[in-house]
Each structure stands twice: as structure tokens, then as C-alpha cells.
Amino acid sequence: MMIYPLSHSLPKCIFKPLPQPSHGKQSKAKQIKTNMATNVDQSPIATNIFFTKYLQSLTQTPHRLRKRMLATWTPDQELNRVRLRSGADMKRKLMWYDLVALGVGGMLGVGVFVTTGPVALQISGPSVFISYIIAAISALLSSLCYTEFSVQIPVAGGAFSYLRVTFGEFVGYFAGANILMEYVLSNAAVARSFTDYLCHAVGENDPNSWRVEVDGLFKGYNMLDFPAVALVLLLTLCLCHGTKESSILNLIMTIFHVVFFGFIIIAGFCNGSVQNLVKPGGLAPFGVKGIVDGAATVYFSYIGYDSVSTLAEEIQNPSKSLPLGIVGSVLIVSLLYSLMALSLCLMVPYNKILKDASFSMAFRNIGWAWASNVVGAGASLGIVASLLVAMLGQARYLCVIGRARLVPNWLAKVHPSTGTPLNATLFLGLCTATIALFTELSIVLEMISISTLLVFYLVANALIYRRYVMISNNPPSHTLLFLFLLSFFAICFSISLKIQQQLWGLPLFGGLMLIVTAFFHYSMSRVSHPTGWSVPFMPWPAAISIFLNVFLMTTLKLLSYQRFAMWTCLITLFYVLYGVHSTYEAEEMKGGVEEVPNPSVQQSKLDIQML
């Protein structure tokens, strides 16, 4: 043993106490019991601390609401700092033709095979194809608004992100929650219609034969649909695997589906009769009101093109691919929808159209029983494609809402190997499967339409405000007054149509809308155009979109507004009790600076101009 004098520098050593003599297994068991007892003792303490902090947060709710409700992000923050919270980047593998196929696949099958039959039979009659044209005009104008936003802010949040950077956190959250509800409910409805057409594909005329009736449940919720649940869960697993692989699968199904649509259109025109359009009751047996009411209901058919905007983080060239993908898919689908609805009414008088699997039964009516099975198989394929795209979009919405800390942040995580929002995909897949198991189609259709119309209305308002106030630096009061007058005239126009004795209001309020829009257009001398793709002839497309969306919303039934009011109260309560406190702690208390969950993944800063 060496002894160092005090003048020497001692080597650096770490001295540890000698281990105590072991008493075997009894000593180890005693130590484990002690640790367990300590954990049990600490658990109630941690719970009490959590609830104490939460109650303290609730006392500060008014202050936090004032700070956060109107808080906005810049596009650069949305593209970079907020995006870091997902950990890994989504993988950029999609091209413009992938977007067109995803948009077409997302819309085709939903409207024609789910809504055309009920609308033709009960609301519009043979003029249902005109209802599709009106809805298509509104959808096309809304798609232009979506396109400009998606090019300027190419993130996966869609309407949620666009409204959050324009009108603040609460409006963005409100729109995001509504569009999530729309997606989940519409996907559940489409999954149940898949069972209807699959039955016809195998020659079974009664779709409920594949469902299980439960006597103890309420009517409308008592037919359990296990094939729909199996389809939703299978597609959920597919989407977890990767976006590009899902896109290739969708492209194959969409090509077959468009060919199949062509077969139905040609067969309907060749074997139908013009007499079915005018007998019984004429082309519009329910009048102009029936055509407009039908347009509001079939608007459900155009859910899908907004899914394309949620893929902005996975596109190789967003500034060129997004306009082609969004606008191109809406134009293609609008044409096919109108021709399909017209071919159905040529084959069968409107009063003999069945609500369920209407196209399959139409071919049986003209004596083409074999074609009925083909229609069932083709419709099932189209429904699978549309469901795939819609479930793709809903997960991206929830992922970005999780990045904003408005829902638990584990929903925002992107899997590093697949580049997909895995947690959000699994969570929403389970929600969709649960609703599809119990709920009949008729219960959710109109609630879907009101949520869709409201979100598209908000996006059109946001585009005008962003273009004329945030980019051009004009006073906000003029633009806000213009937006208020647009909505007011649209409501008055709708009321005049409902009160048939006051039809003079139609030209009055329609003319006032045109005059106010023209005055606003020429009075705004200082207008700056955003870089990249932008909506032409502004503010006319966005103004007409606002007018049509408000007009179509007023045609929906009172029951849909009651259900919508209940949903609004629920999501507002969630925001007050959870969302505002979560975002306040993330943005105000921590200054918005958070550690990147996976530092090994290199995040690339996006340059808006280069995109």
C-alpha cells in the first residue's frame, strides 16, 4: 500500500461504503416490500398535488381565457416550432397525381352511394342532379379557399391551422373539433353503407341480415354492424404502416372505381327513359325548396377534398401539387356525381328509388340482376377507398391539434420509422369503429352536413380577413363589417325563400350582397397578393362561398341544430376545463419553448417561399 505525502496531489477517487452483509432472500424481499410501501404512500400524495394544482388553475380560468382565446401563431411558427412537437417528421413521398387520386378516392362513393337514394326519394326528386351541381359550386369555391391556405401554410392541420393563425386559438379549436366530429361520424356512416352494398354484391337483398339485432338497445342503435367494424380496424392498421403505401392502394382502387362509374353512367343513359325524369310530378316535384334542401344534404358527398390539404407535410412540392390535387379532384368528382345522379333517375322513377343500395336495386328494376351484383361490388370498393382517405385526413387533424396542446400531446406523436401519426390514427380508428357498430346512417347525415358547411364558411371568412387585413395591413373594421353584412344578407335571403309570401326578398338581398361585395372590392385600394398560388378574382369567390354556405346551412332541419348545439356545449366545456389550461402552461408559462422529444431526429426548417 502506497502512502502519499501531503504535498503530493492525491489521485481523484470515489469512495463507496462497504456493502452490508447480505442476509439472503429475506433481506431482498424486505427491501422490495419497503419500496412498494413507499410507492403506495407517495401515490395519494402525487394525486393530491395534481388535483390541488388543477383547482388552482381553474381559479385562473378567466385570466387564461383572455390570454389564449384570441392568441395566434405566425405561419413560420406553425411550420417550424409547433411542428417540432411531434418528434419525427412526416415523410415527403407524395406527388401531385397521388393527391388527385386521394381526393377523387376520398369523395367518390360517399355521396352517390349513401345520399343520392334518400335525397331523390324524399327531398329533391329527379332534380337531385341539380342539387349536386349547386353543392359542387359551393364545394369548388371552398376548395379554392383551402388551396390558397394550404400553399401558404403547408402543415397537416388543415382548417384548424388556417383559422388558428387568422382568428385565434378558440376559433381554430372550434373548427378542428367540428371537422373531427364530421370525419368520425361520416366514416362510421360510410362503413355501415359498406355492409349494405357488400350484401348486394353476394346476392343478399336484406342488408340487415349481416347485422345483429339487440333488443335491449334504442331503435337506431340496436343493429350491430360487425363487418363495418372489421373494415375500419383493417384500414386503421393499414394507415399505421405508411402513407405512401396507403396512397398506392388508394390509387389502384380509384382507377377501378372510375371505370366502374363510367359503366354505371353509360348503362343508365342507354337503358333509362327520359319519362322517368318527368313522371310522376315533373322534374322538381318538391319545388325549388326541394332542390336547395337536397343540395345541403348532398354536400356530405364532397367531404374528402379537405383531406388532401392535411397531407401538406407529406408532399414533395406543395406549391404545385396542392392546387392540382384539391381543385382537380373537386372538378372530376362534381362531373361524375351529377352524371351518376342523373343516370339513377333515368333508370327508375324517383318514387320507386330505395333508400338503401339504390343503384343496385335500380339495375334489378331494368332487368339486369347480374349488374346489381357488380354494382354492389364496385360500390363496396369505392366506399373502402373513400374511407381510407377520410381516415388518413382525420388522424392528421388530431395530430396537429395535439401539437397545439389542446388535447393530450401523446396524440401528436409521429412514429419515427413509419412517419405516420400512430397514436392519433389508432385512437380515431377505435372511435369510428365504436360508432359504426351501433349508429344507423340516418342519425348522423344531417349533423355531418352542418359541421362541414360551418367549417368551410369559417375558412372563406378567414381567407378574406387574411388577404385584406393581415397581408395588406388595412384596418380590420372595414373587412369585419363586410363579412358581417355577407352573412346577414345570406340569412335574410334564406328566410325570404322559406316564407313564400315574401319572395321579393330574394332579388333584394341577393342584389345587396352583390353591391356590398363590389363596393368592398373597389374601396380596398391597398391589396397585397401572397407569394405562390392564390385565389383569383378576390374577394368574389370567397364572398360567394360564404353566401352559399350560410344559405345551405339554413335549409337543414331543426334537429340537426339541436344536436350541433349539444356538441358545441361539449367541446366548449372541454376547452374551458382542459384545453385553455394546457395551452396556457405550454405557451405562456414555458414561453412556447419545449424540448424536442427525439433529438436524434433532425428537423429541417421549412422555408415558406421555397415551398
Steps between C-alpha positions, in 0.01 A plus 500: 500500500644839391491803734504844331645798682267796552694707249410255224178543307275213585348298218128556449311209649142424581458328833196282556389351829553131536192295424316367801506124548215340312242301689380313192157508344330637812700824478413547129133428560495752785658764277240438222216531752647826628518645146144393425376652823680826417341511152156434644552773758615749233218422255222678697738791562570539127127478425422765760770729359359456148144586606620794708687646202202435273260677737741794517501508119119505490496811720709675231269396214372852414855636481620208290203528263582867438862409425439197279165520318620754241867399508638439150808341348696621201528265200873465570432387858233257379738355240802461724473543877161333544592224258796403719263373768418188300856378539557352154416653162232356278662353190468699174420234241179616327474651150221702335336194347491337844302802622255490209443128559463553875253786447294306245516182705402688815184647347383235254275244660395705797243727339358298214465173687392639837296817442364491143224247565353664814524852353335403169220312677416745779644846426583592138342244269655460150665841537751352743768545233436878517548478878840344433591783261411767760696318769791461254518877438516565874759223548713632212506852645586362844774287347660812351514654849653180640756493219639848566531430872662159444762650267581785742492281815590145388440317828286199585243698704273606214217733608617489863839653415357751249249637749743497793748727321216731390232521770674353802515184706133451593363542147763258372417252776126536435546430129742214567264332746210531256693362207620209714140426594406521131774257406425245770123505439528494120752217512269300725208565262704397198621185674140396568402564136787268403306216664188590296680480166707197595174313563378589151835396352445145624131494404347572842219758476456569872803694633395440860553128451871559572425710808415381851185639662513567875162543667619699802633799300311803363369489145762632260778365722388138531641354173862407569712515183807281545612505130523882524711472815732247335549730199583803716752308711666349191543842337631643828780244503575575133529874570734437793742327264571799272343779292663415166392137522143612580515742206600223257214282624259793457631573147429145387151499652420846357592401143268199518234713661501771231468229231214354698331842518529527124323165463208615720465833318503344153264219604260746661490731198459212254230312694322787675204705385452875495140436611633402842629856543157660453264234636356506756496865608744657254872568524471679836202350686611663827563840340801729519509451875545125449793558266672733747429278801642208303816701425556554872467128568715374210775741605600206718619346172782751463666415829841378391675775306598671826684178590748585225595824678591302815771315302701820441789376717530183291511658150824552311394827332204653689473827304435316171347173615237637739306716247495211251400248765223700671334686211554221248338236720196722572440564128527130407272388781240773432460381143474133597253570783259694278508236225454216750198666664348568159552140387327369814192714437494394132487132599239523778215745578600696807211364711623142445862562598602315815679683781759223548721370216297702249725434198498123545121495514479732197680243285269230630209720396618507135559123501878500542524281810864415424584871485347543845769271642769687305372832635509361852862389458608827334324714758665302779840564341429872467384522858823335618704758303305797636523365853876453465554865399265641763670303777834621364388862538335474840819373664700797366246743639519346847880485484529876443237578763718295736804707402306809613447326839121532468479123548753272675835533323554125457248526215749723316781245486626393157655154483866538391509192275163525323471881504130476592304641798461157654320588825247727332430240231435224755288718729270631226480156339361358824252791533378452142464123546295550819253740331479281188408204719186663643379808310279498188578724202193723522592619851833657398451631143363848573731561795790430265375756247465786751854447634645488148319813387598691813871419467504591129318825587766587760788425261351733235467777760857441614634526145342844446621624838851370445528640146362850575607555864798283595686511167387840365503677842158662454287597804309189618172686562409531130565132430312382809200715405506354149510143634211573738286647220568198276374258765203725587383527138536124453281434806238751380505343153435157653217626719336660197511169316345314793220756534345463157289816540822705523671397176580865429786455745688268265602763240535764774747318725675326211552836334622657825760226533631577152504876563681471834759263355565730202532804729744316728704384202543849353538682833799289606770679304790351697502126435809278516502159336665207678794329340430174318155382394205720601126513434426715191234774484494555874281566695229357272568124532530514880197734533278272290627201701398674826156583357437144375623331817275714721209448261545121499533488880163670541330225299589226751245370749463622857609164641845535342541840671396354834759223472757752382425724802558205734834426333597869519431509874704182550809619313483846661488338844803286411689813388418686824584206727806367315606665174557858613700388807716264297585761236553771763759287680668404171510848343478761777673335798768322295521765231415250231848347518496129546756229466481300181378153599751318280818703452652230280251589229623803312221747432538707187378861514247563227532808283153613397623675189694200374197272545 
